[in-house]
């Protein structure tokens, strides 16, 4: 049994607070990586159409022997700049993702980027609501949406996304978005929760906290996410690190630790700015 705690989404669906991401994992390596993660105790797996590894991910899920209702599978619509999305094109892409995963439903379906310049995310949200109503997605949400995007979705569609998956790590803590999420009951999910392993894990503040608790820097950062209420989806293809990243439930950060990590917020964004990124 997985020891990862769950949060309750705004539609009552339970979502594990720690999952396994497969961004940049080639499809022919995804099966092994996801299988390793499932063996280590992860039950939430996060993929996306643009990752081109839904097939490999699905193979690992099928081979695991784990009951479907014990798994939480997320994928995302890559709303590419080649067209303005319609209800029909969204449904077509959703069907394609289900087929590649080999599943009858996903637990969470996300819009990958707002791509506001195309002004079609409201159509996508309304279609997502239809998919959720059909039961083929247990919950629907968004990714990389800024406050203005979220406020518009809620005001013009009456759909409150279950999740907003955003870049979030100690150097980029997204206080404004997290506060908006809290007001609307939207779960905050962090991609690149470890800052893509760059300078963050070598930060002396994190190092001191890790030494204090006899843990690694990565474990401290993931523990911070959990204690402030984020969902986190670390990614690795190294078996030892996959196991290390889920071994974060035997210790707690104290108030001094949390205050020190709060002080690391310097506004360093590692990925694209959602207000500017159109991937056209």
N, C-alpha and C positions, 0 to 999 in steps of 0.2 A: 504494500500500500504506500502511496505517496504521502510524505509528511508535509508537503507544501500547503500552507493555508490558502483559503479562497476568499474572494470578495464577492459581494452580491451586486450585480449590475442593476441598472434602474428599471429593468423589466423582470427582475427576479432570478435571472440566470446566474449560476455560480461560476466564477472564473478563477482559476489558480493565480496566485499573486506572483509566482515566479514561473516563467516559461522558457522555452528553448527556441532561439531564432536561427534561421538558416540563410540569411542574407549572404550573398557571395559564395555560397557553397554550391559547387557544380552538381548537376543532377546525378551524375554517376558516383558522387561522393555523399550525396544527401542520405541515401538509404543507410549507409554505415553510421553516419553521424547521428541521425535521428534514432536509429536502433540503440546506439550507445546511450543517448539521452534518456530514452524510455527505460532502459535497464538501470540507469542511475536513479530513476524515480520521477523524472519530469513527466507530466501528463498534458501539458499545454505546449503545442507546437505552432510556431508562427512562420508562415511562408507567404508568397505573393506571386501573382502571375508573372511579373517582370523578373523574378528570381530564376525562372525557368527550371525550377526543381520540384514542382508539384508532383510530377510522376515519381521521382525518387523518394520523396517524402511519403507519398501514398503507399509505396511498396513497403516501407518500414512500418507504417501503421498497420497494414494488413498482416504482416509477418509477425507482429509483436505478440499476438494472442491476447492482447488487452481488450476488454470489452469496450465497445464503442462509447457507451455512456460514461466510461471512466476517462475518456480523452476529451481534450478541448482543442479544436483545430481552427486556426485563423488563416484566412487568405485575403488577398486584396485585389481590387480592380485597378489595373494600370490604365488610367484614363488618358491615353496617349493624345498627343497634339494633332494626330492625323485627321481627326474628325470631331465634330460636336456630337456628344453622346446623346442617344435617344433611349427610350424605354427598351426598344427591341435590341439595340446593340449591347446594353447593359445585361439583359437577360441572356443573350448569346454568350457573352464572356463569362458570366456566372456558370452557365451550363458547361462551358469548356473547362473551367477550373474544377468543378465537381467531377467531371469525367477523368481528368488527369489525376486527381487525388483518389479516385475510385470510391467516392463516398456518396451517400444519399443526401447528406446535409453537412454544412459546416456550423461550427459553434459561433463564429464571429466573422462577418464580412465587412471589410473596410474600403472606403475610397482612399486611394494611395496618396493623392495630393489634391488640394483645392483647385489648382489650375484656374484661378479666378478670371484670367483673361478670356477664357472661352465661355464663361458664364453659363455653364451647364451643370454645375454641381447640385442645383436644386432638383433638376430632373433625375439625376442619379440617386439622390436621397429618397425621392418619392418612389422610385423603382425598388430601391433597397427595402423600403417599408413594405412593399408588396411581397418581396421575397421572404421577409420575416413573417408576414402574415400567413404565407403558404407553409411555413415550418421548415423550409429548406435552408434557412439560416436562423439559428436560435437567437442571435442578437446581431445588430448592425451598427456600424459606427463610421468614424472618419480617421484620417491620419494626416498629420501636418497642418491641421486647420488652425488658423489664427483667431483671436477673439471676434473680429468683425465677421469672419466666415461663419463661426458658430452662432453668433447672435442672429445673423440673417437666416440660417437654416431653421432655427427654432421659431423665429417670427413668421417666416413665410411658408413653412411646411408643417408646423406643429410637431415635427419629429425631433425628439431630443436624442442625439447619438448616445449609445451606451458607453462608447469608448472614444477617446481621442489619443491616438498613438503619435507621440512627438519625440523629437530629440530632447533628451533630458539626462543630465549628469551633474556632478557637483560643480563643475565649471560653468554650467548653463542650466540653472535651476527652474526657470520658467514660472516665477512666482505669480505673474498676472494670469497666465493660462490656468495654473493649478487652482487659483482662487475662483476663477470663472467656472471651472469644472465643478468645484465644490458647491457653488451656488445652484447649479443646474443638475447635480447628481450624475455627472459624467465621470467615468473612471479615467484616471491618468495612467497611460501606459508609456513607458520609456523605451525608445530605441537608442542604440548606442549607450546603454546605461553605464558602461565602463569607460566612456569617452573614447571608444575605438582603441583602447589600450595605449594611447599616446602618453603625453606628459602626466596625465592625471594619476596613473598608478605609481609614478615615481615621485609624486608630491610628498615632501617631508611631513606634512600634517597627516596625510593618510598613513604614511609609514609609521609615525609615532603611535597612532591609534591601533594599527595592526599589531605592532610589537606589544602594546599594552594588553591586548586580548589574545595574543598568541595565534593570530590569524594572518591571512594574506591581505594585500591591499585590495584585491578584487573582492574578497569576501566582505571586507569592511564597507566598500562602496555599495555592494548589493544589499547588505544589511541596512544601510542608510535608506536606500529606496524603500525597502519593506516597512521600516519604522515610520517613515513620513507618509505612507499610504499609497505609494506608487506600485503599479504592476511593472515588472522588469523582465526583459527577454534577452539575456546574454547569449552570445553566439561563440562557439568554438568548435573546431573539428579535432581537438586534442583530447583523448579520453580522460587524462588526468585532470585537465582543466574543466571539462564537462562535469566531472564528479565534484571538483572543488567548488564550482559555482552554485551547486545546489546544497552544499554543506554549510548553510548559513543560519541554522536554527538552534545552535547550541550556545549562543551568546547574545548579548544585547549591548548596544551602544548606550552610554549614559548621556545625561544632559550636556556635560562638558564636551563629549565627543560630537554630539549633534550641533552644538554651537560652533565648534571649530570647523566642521564641514560646511555649515551654512556660510562661513566666511570665505569659502573658496569660490563663491559665485562671482565670476568676472566677465560674464557675458560672451564667453568664447563659444561661438557656434561652429561646429565641425562640418555639418551638412549644408545643403542649400537653404536659402531664405524662402519660405513658402510664398511670400508676397511677390517674389521676383522669379521663382523657378517655374518655367513652363515646358521644359524638356522638348522643345519643338526643333 
